[in-house]
Amino acid sequence: MAVVLPLDQMTLPEKLQLMEYLRDNLSRASTSMESLVWHEEILDDWLAKAQSGQEMFTDWETAKDEIRRRVS
């Protein structure tokens, strides 16, 4: 089934709403899809760095505050 959307005519909020709908729909799918090999490799690399202390993490609220400071 081919779906054609007027993406060039859609506003950013409309596009984001569409993305949210697709994500929600895919997350409810009864069949699961295996992770792509490259994605698993990236996650494994991230996990190894996290466990070795090479990566530093910030809680989400602090990260949002930092992003807001940077863009304002």
C-alpha positions as CSV (number, residue, x, y, z in Angstrom):
1,M,0.0,0.0,0.0
2,A,1.5,3.3,-1.1
3,V,0.8,6.3,1.1
4,V,1.4,9.8,-0.2
5,L,1.5,12.6,2.3
6,P,1.7,16.3,1.5
7,L,4.8,16.8,3.7
8,D,5.8,20.0,2.0
9,Q,2.4,21.5,2.9
10,M,2.3,20.2,6.5
11,T,3.4,22.4,9.4
12,L,6.0,21.3,11.8
13,P,3.4,20.5,14.6
14,E,1.5,18.4,12.1
15,K,4.6,16.5,11.1
16,L,5.5,15.9,14.8
17,Q,2.0,14.8,15.5
18,L,2.2,12.3,12.6
19,M,5.6,11.0,14.0
20,E,4.0,10.5,17.4
21,Y,1.1,8.6,15.9
22,L,3.4,6.3,13.9
23,R,5.6,5.7,17.0
24,D,2.7,4.9,19.2
25,N,1.2,2.6,16.5
26,L,4.5,0.8,16.0
27,S,5.0,0.3,19.7
28,R,1.6,-1.4,20.0
29,A,2.4,-3.8,17.1
30,S,1.9,-7.4,18.2
31,T,5.0,-8.6,16.3
32,S,8.4,-7.5,17.4
33,M,11.1,-6.4,15.1
34,E,14.7,-7.4,15.8
35,S,17.1,-4.5,16.4
36,L,19.3,-3.7,13.5
37,V,22.9,-4.9,13.8
38,W,24.4,-1.4,13.7
39,H,22.0,-0.2,16.4
40,E,23.0,-3.1,18.7
41,E,26.7,-2.3,18.1
42,I,26.1,1.3,19.1
43,L,24.2,0.3,22.2
44,D,26.9,-2.2,23.1
45,D,29.6,0.5,22.7
46,W,27.6,2.9,24.8
47,L,27.1,0.3,27.5
48,A,30.8,-0.6,27.7
49,K,31.7,3.1,28.0
50,A,29.1,3.6,30.7
51,Q,30.4,0.6,32.7
52,S,34.0,1.7,32.4
53,G,33.2,5.3,33.5
54,Q,34.1,6.8,30.1
55,E,30.7,8.3,29.7
56,M,29.2,10.9,32.0
57,F,25.4,11.1,32.5
58,T,23.0,13.8,33.7
59,D,19.4,13.3,34.8
60,W,16.8,14.5,32.3
61,E,15.7,17.6,34.2
62,T,19.2,18.9,34.5
63,A,19.9,18.1,30.8
64,K,16.8,20.0,29.8
65,D,17.8,23.0,31.9
66,E,21.3,22.9,30.3
67,I,19.8,22.8,26.8
68,R,17.5,25.7,27.5
69,R,20.5,27.8,28.8
70,R,22.4,27.0,25.6
71,V,19.7,28.0,23.2
72,S,18.4,31.0,25.0
